[in-house]
Each structure stands twice: as structure tokens, then as C-alpha cells.
Amino acid sequence: MPGPSLTHPLPNPGPTPAATMTTPPEDRSTAGGGRLLWALLRPRRRALAAALAWSVIEALPALLSGSLIAAAADHGFLAGRPGVGLAWLGALALALLIKAAATRLMFPHLAAVTEPLRDDLVRAVVTATITRAATGTHPPDTAAVTRLTAQVDTVRNLVTALLRSSRALGMSLIAALAGLLVLSPPAAAIVAGPVTAALLVFAWLLRHLTARQRALVLADETLTTHATPILTGLRDVAACGAHDQAYATVQAAVDAQAAATRALAWAGTGRRLIVTLGAHLPLVILLLAAPSLTGGGHLSAGEVVGAVTYLVTGLSPALGALTGSVGAWGVTLAVTLHRLAQTITPTPMSPAAGSHPASPTAPARTPAPTPAPPRSAGADARPRPVAVRNGYDLRADRLGFAYAPQAAPIVRDLDLTVAEDEHLAVVGPSGIGKSTLSLLLTGLHPPTEGRIRLGGVPLTAIPEPELRAVLALVPQEAYVFTGTVRDNLAYLRPEPDAGPADTHLLDARLRAAATAVGADALITRLGGLDGVIDDPSALSAGERQLLALARVHASPARIVVLDEATCHLDPAAEAHAETAFAAREGTLVVIAHRISSALRAQRILLLDGTAALTGTHHDLIARSPLYADLVGHWQDHDHPATGG
Ligand SMILES: Nc1ncnc2c1ncn2[C@@H]1O[C@H](COP(=O)(O)OP(=O)(O)OP(=O)(O)O)[C@@H](O)[C@H]1O
């Protein structure tokens, strides 16, 4: 029976976070989770039975403690025969030793249950995700796999913890009650009522805890879904100064998660009541009734001590820990298993929405999160073109940078001038510091040594909004947010004045930028500038790059740094986009990952870890064996058939 698919993991979020997380009625059953758990445990039932058998022996002290202490008191210490009393206590010590040995022998059986369980679950989750991707139009949703394998680990840890503690505690509880019944039926009668009431209240509370826990898991998943694209494009978020925009996209999910956590914590406080009702109350009643019970000959003094022992050392801790562990871990386990059960039931793909079907984890029935608010808090910080008095040449003097005070510097003593309107390519082996340099040149990381000046003004002296308006970085992973295509492309443009003529001009500028970088076909497919991007993760990495390139092309930036910003495009599309930036007014710095990018530049900067060389392609081929090696490697890679 197919359960609801992870394709639609979330209820429909509305404006109120608490309401958005309400679980739909058909989702309330945890039967799917129970079936999944049974399917996982069934092949290991022998190991489980062996672990349970050892638990019975582990419960020996709980069963015997009260009776042995009663005997020690009545027949030993109170009868003036301390030796006999000590012998009874010795019997209790022996029972505790047997318990320790049983615990030691039980553990391998427990491990035989829980360790393979994790492997089976991971296999099922990954298989279901790949099956879904193979039968649909989207690549495997790696974020979902990460999220789900985290849930698998949760399940493994919870099953282990529950089997380890609750199994023993449950046995102790039963053993303490059985021991009390054997020792003294009147005492057992006093305890029976409150314990039964406590267990009934616990059963009722469990339903609430489960609902709250499920709401929390859903809130966690919503937050992950909304936060993943932001985390992936974090550099682009920083480069665009889009912190407020990015936070606005996840804010509702963050608030909903906080509300769900608080609601669960409140429900959890009810567990304390259960211990009070089931263990503390019978103890008080027993102590109050003790004089009449002993006076009437129903109980001996030793039996009262024995009954109190059962309550204090058996029933109370077992009930407390059991309600704690089942109420917290058990509820989490039930909910997490239920989510996994939904996930690993392969389901048909959802029909594509327009030309852009939702990704496997994209909540297709879930309306987009807060539609792209025009940059709220960023309104004041909106980049405005700035006139830098002495032009736009970018000059680094004795530049140095290390990621930590004790770490080896990535950039050392670098002197570099990038002239206004120059087209520079930066090349070097992987990990040499090209991306780090791009962050320094655009002022996104302050250097640890030396300084960078723009038109003679240190970057640190230029206000951040002005800096962002002039210097634009397009990193490898582009940030595209939920909203219209226009919102995305116009993000770095100054706000047009209210008039329709301004809007018209802005649209023309955005369309021209899109055409220049080769994004026009994509934008037409998305529905034009008014088209809504519901789920940015449904776009391919190359499509997101095209949108980020068009956004920066349309911006007023005078210096653009492309840090492998075209790596997901094919060589022809890359050439198209780079040529558009080269033709655009202003300076272009390209972190090159293909020889063609280097060849297109007027000048090349080669980073080799100790020194930085600049020159044309031919200069560097003649002067630098490292550059010749890099070129050879690129040629092999780009034209393997020619053998370089
Ligand atoms: N945030 C960071 N914290 C610490 N070390 C970092 C950080 N970012 C990068 N590094 C390290 O700095 C060095 C240079 O990294 P960088 O990404 O700048 O190199 P790159 O030349 O761009 O590499 P690639 O061509 O592979 O993208 C690497 O050793 C990298 O591990």
C-alpha cells in the first residue's frame, strides 16, 4: 500500500507557522513506521529473543530485592540474628552479580539487532531515491539522501537506546510489581490503582507527544528544504549582499521549527506527572497506611521495608526512566520511522508543473515559501552606483591572506594591478588560492597583510553598499531564490522609480543582459521576466549559473570577477557568456578552468604558491613550466582524442 510520497513531504504552509506544521489527518497513523520496524527486526528475531531472555535474568534483583530485604529484616536484624540478615543481603548481592553478568552477555545480541538495521535502512533510502530519480526527470536529490540518512542514524541510535534501556526498565517494572505482589498482596493492592492510572495517563500523553514530535520532524524537514539552496550558494549570497533576502526565505521555517520545539517541550513536562502519580503517590499511601497494616497483623515491619524497597528502588526509577525514554526516544522513533516508511515506498513521479517539474524533495503541493520579498532590510543597503573619483583600477600591494592565525598563508606578498577595463584570467593548480584571491579582490574577505585599493581608495574605506555596487563576484554555486525571474535578475539593479517608463527600461536592461549571456531561451522557458521560480533547486546548476550571470551582467558593477562561474555550462555556452562580459563596459577577472578562458583574456595571472607571474599566454608558455603543464593538462582534458 503506497504511502504518501516524500515528493510531497509537507502539509500546506500557510501564514501562521504553528498552523503550517499541522499534520494532515491521513498522516497521523504511525502504522507505517511500526510495519517498517517489524520488517527490519523480523530477520533478527532470534537475536532479539536472546536479548530479551537475558533481560529476564537482568530483572532478578528487581524481582527479589524487596523480599530479600524483608527476610533480612524480619528473620535477621529484627530477630537479633545479624548473621542471618547479612546472609539474606548476600543473596541480594549475588542477584546483582548475576544481573551484571547477564547484561554483559546480552550486549552482543543487541548489537546483532541494531547494527545491520542501519545498513538495511540506508540501502532502502538510497535505492528509493535513485529509483525515483531514474523514473523521473530529475537527478538524485542529494539533500534528501543526506537528510534521510541522518534520520536513519537517528533510528539506529534510538532503537539501540530503547532496546538497551527500556527493555531492562520494562522488565524491572514488571519484576518490581510481581515481587511486591508475592511479598504482600495488601501492599500490592494499594499500589495497583495509582500505577494503572499512571499508565493510562501515559498512553494518552503518548498520542500528544507523537503529534508534537511529528510536527517537529516536519518543521525540521521544511527548514532543511528551504535552507539547502541558500547554503549551497552561500558565497553568492554574500557576493550579492543578499543576507536579508536569504533569511526572509527561511524565516517562516525557522520560526515554525522554534514553535514546534517549544510545543514538544511543553508536552514533555507532562511526563513528570506520571512518576508522581504512579510511584510517589502509592509510596505516601503505603507509609500512611503502614501503622494500621502492621497493627492489624497484615504486614510485618520487614515487609513494610521490603514494599518500600520495591517502590523506591524498583518502581519509581523504572517508571521515571521508562516514561522518559519511551516518551522522548520512543516518540521520536515512531515519527522518524513513519517518515522513512513514507520515503522508501517508491511512488509514481508527480506530474511536471509546466516545463519545470518539481525536484524529488521539492514540495510540489507546497506553495513556495515567502515569495521573494524585495530586499527588505536590504532596502537601505541596496547597492547604488558610486562614482569612485580616481577611476576603477584595482591594486593589491603586498597582499597576504591566511584562513587562521596559525595556518600557512594562501596568498603571500602579492602585488597586482588590474587596470580599468582590463580582461584578466587567473590560473593555477587546484587549491592554490584562486577562489581565495577572488574573495579578497572583491572585498568579501579582508586581507591579513597588505591592502587593496580601488581607484586609489582602500576597499576598507568604501561603504559596503557602494563596494557591492561596484565589485561583483559570480561564484561557482549560484544563488537563485524563490520569486519571479525579474526579482532574481534585478537584484543588483537600483530600484526603478515608480513610473512605468522606469520599469520598462529596467525590463529592457534585464532582457538585454539575459540575451548577452545566453540565458534568453531559459528565461522564455521560465515564463519571461514575470515567470515564477517556485523551486530554485529544480533548476540545473548550469541554469542557475545563467541566471546569476545575467543578474551580474545587468548590474552596475564596474568590476566583475567570475570564479568558475561558467563551470556547469558547455564550452560554447561558456564562451558566449565570457565574451558577453568581456564586451561589457568595465573590468573582467576570470578564474579560468579551461584553456579557452585563459586564451580569451588580455593578460594571465599564474598563481604557483611561491610567486605570481603575469603575462600573455605566449609569454607564460615560454617562461613557466608550470603554465605549460597546466595548458597540456587542459588540452588533454578538452581534446582527449588529440592526445594534446
Ligand atoms: N574557508 C576556508 N577555511 C580554511 N581553508 C580554506 C577555506 N577555503 C579554502 N581553504 C583552503 O585554501 C586553499 C585555497 O583554496 P581555494 O579554494 O582558494 O583554491 P582554488 O585555487 O580556487 O582551488 P580550486 O581550483 O580547486 O577551486 C585550499 O587549501 C583550501 O582548502
PDBQT file of the ligand as one rigid body, heavy atoms in Angstrom, charges set to zero:
ROOT
HETATM    1  N1  LIG A 701      37.018  28.744   4.425  1.00  0.00    +0.000 N 
HETATM    2  C1  LIG A 701      38.196  28.147   4.420  1.00  0.00    +0.000 A 
HETATM    3  N2  LIG A 701      38.817  27.828   5.573  1.00  0.00    +0.000 NA
HETATM    4  C2  LIG A 701      40.034  27.236   5.577  1.00  0.00    +0.000 A 
HETATM    5  N3  LIG A 701      40.704  26.895   4.456  1.00  0.00    +0.000 NA
HETATM    6  C3  LIG A 701      40.136  27.183   3.290  1.00  0.00    +0.000 A 
HETATM    7  C4  LIG A 701      38.859  27.815   3.192  1.00  0.00    +0.000 A 
HETATM    8  N4  LIG A 701      38.537  27.971   1.889  1.00  0.00    +0.000 NA
HETATM    9  C5  LIG A 701      39.575  27.454   1.180  1.00  0.00    +0.000 A 
HETATM   10  N5  LIG A 701      40.523  26.995   2.041  1.00  0.00    +0.000 N 
HETATM   11  C6  LIG A 701      41.799  26.404   1.656  1.00  0.00    +0.000 C 
HETATM   12  O1  LIG A 701      42.551  27.392   0.997  1.00  0.00    +0.000 OA
HETATM   13  C7  LIG A 701      43.272  26.803  -0.075  1.00  0.00    +0.000 C 
HETATM   14  C8  LIG A 701      42.963  27.548  -1.358  1.00  0.00    +0.000 C 
HETATM   15  O2  LIG A 701      41.591  27.312  -1.674  1.00  0.00    +0.000 OA
HETATM   16  P1  LIG A 701      40.899  27.975  -2.934  1.00  0.00    +0.000 P 
HETATM   17  O3  LIG A 701      39.507  27.483  -2.999  1.00  0.00    +0.000 OA
HETATM   18  O4  LIG A 701      41.110  29.434  -2.856  1.00  0.00    +0.000 OA
HETATM   19  O5  LIG A 701      41.781  27.358  -4.103  1.00  0.00    +0.000 OA
HETATM   20  P2  LIG A 701      41.477  27.314  -5.664  1.00  0.00    +0.000 P 
HETATM   21  O6  LIG A 701      42.761  27.551  -6.339  1.00  0.00    +0.000 OA
HETATM   22  O7  LIG A 701      40.332  28.186  -6.006  1.00  0.00    +0.000 OA
HETATM   23  O8  LIG A 701      41.073  25.795  -5.816  1.00  0.00    +0.000 OA
HETATM   24  P3  LIG A 701      40.167  25.136  -6.978  1.00  0.00    +0.000 P 
HETATM   25  O9  LIG A 701      40.805  25.428  -8.291  1.00  0.00    +0.000 OA
HETATM   26  O10 LIG A 701      40.210  23.676  -6.647  1.00  0.00    +0.000 OA
HETATM   27  O11 LIG A 701      38.789  25.736  -6.834  1.00  0.00    +0.000 OA
HETATM   28  C9  LIG A 701      42.900  25.340  -0.133  1.00  0.00    +0.000 C 
HETATM   29  O12 LIG A 701      43.914  24.612   0.516  1.00  0.00    +0.000 OA
HETATM   30  C10 LIG A 701      41.616  25.294   0.646  1.00  0.00    +0.000 C 
HETATM   31  O13 LIG A 701      41.497  24.058   1.298  1.00  0.00    +0.000 OA
ENDROOT
TORSDOF 0
